[in-house]
């Protein structure tokens, strides 16, 4: 198997596992933070083994820390939202994030959205409409 085929297979496996994550959160009778902790522990082991296998030393700087905090917040909020509401509501909230980013950028930083931003916002909004 070539490296490209292995990469495609890994992306496909990640997409399948990520897709059933919401279902698993609904089925497991724990609270959202407990489920998130277990998911994070599994991810820590998998990523740690991968980094060890390729002999990559982890680096820490402010951008890595900022990215880690963003992913941590996203995972925590996704687990809790999925537990507190329907999976469909959690997914809609997650996929409307670009719309909120554009709105908050315009309101708080007075940044006018560009043509590509508005196009992305329209596509996301259309996808949410098709979802219903």
N, C-alpha and C positions, 0 to 999 in steps of 0.2 A: 504494500500500500504506500502510495507516495505521500509526501508531507502535505501536499494540498488536500488530498482525499482525507487524510487523518484530521486536518484542520476543519474541514467541512463536517466530518463526523462529530468532532468535539463540539462545534457550534450547534449542530442539530441536537445532540444529547443535552447540552446546556439549555436550549430552548424548551425541550420537552420537560426537563426537570423543573425549570422556572415556571412553566405553564401549569404544572400540577401542584405547585406550591400553595396556591390559594385553596385548592380542594383539600390538601392535607391540613392546612390551618383550620378549615371548617370542621374536619372530621376529628381531629385530636381534641380531647376534652380539657385542655389546659388553657390558661389565660394567654393573652397575646405576648406579654413580656417573656413568659416561660418558653413559649414556642420560639420566639425570636432568639432567646439565649441558646436553645438547642440547635437552631439553624446556624447560628454564628459559631458555635463550637465545632460543628461538622465542617463548616467552611474553613475555620482555622486549621483543622487537621489536614484537609485536602490541599489548601494553598501552601501550608507549611511543608507538607511532603513534596509537593511540586517544586517549591523553591530549593529544598534540600537536594532533590534529584538533579536539578540543573545547576547546582552549586552557585546560587545567586544570593548574595548578601543583601538583606533588607536595608533600605536607606530611609532615614527620617529627616524631613525638612518641613517647613511650614506648609508647602503645597501638598505634600503627602498627607500631613495631618489634617489639613482642610478637606481634602478628598475623602479621607477616612471618616471624618465627622459627618460629611454629607451622606455617604453611603450608610453609615450607622443610623442617622436620623431617618433616612428613607426606609430602611428595613424595619426599624421600630414602628414607625407610623403605619407602614403597610400591614404589619402583623396585627397591630391593634385595630386598625380600621377594618380589616378583613374579619376580625373576631366580633366587632361591634355592629357591623352592618352586613349587607349582602356582598358577595364577591363582586357582583356587577357594579355596585356603588363604589367600592374601593377601586376597581379598575377605571371607572369613569373619572374619579378624582385624580388618579395617577396619570391618566392620559391627557387630562386637561391642564396639566402643569405648564406646558409652553404658553398657553393662553394667559395664565396668571402671571408668569414671568414677564410677558410683554406688557400686561396691564400695570403691574407694580413698577416696572422700569419707567413707564410713561408717567405714572402718578408721582412716584417718590424721587426719581432722578431726572425727571423732565427730559427723558431720552425719547426722541421720536422714533417709532418703529420703522424699519426699512421695508422695502418691497418684499424681500425674502422672508422677513419676520411675519409680515401680514399673510403671505402665501402659506407659510407653515401653519399659522393660526387658523386660516380657513380650512386647510386640509385636516387638521386635528379636529376642528369643530364638525366638519362633514363626517369624519369617521365616527365621532360620538353620536351624531344623529343617525347614521346607518346602524350603529350598535343597537339603538332602540327601535 
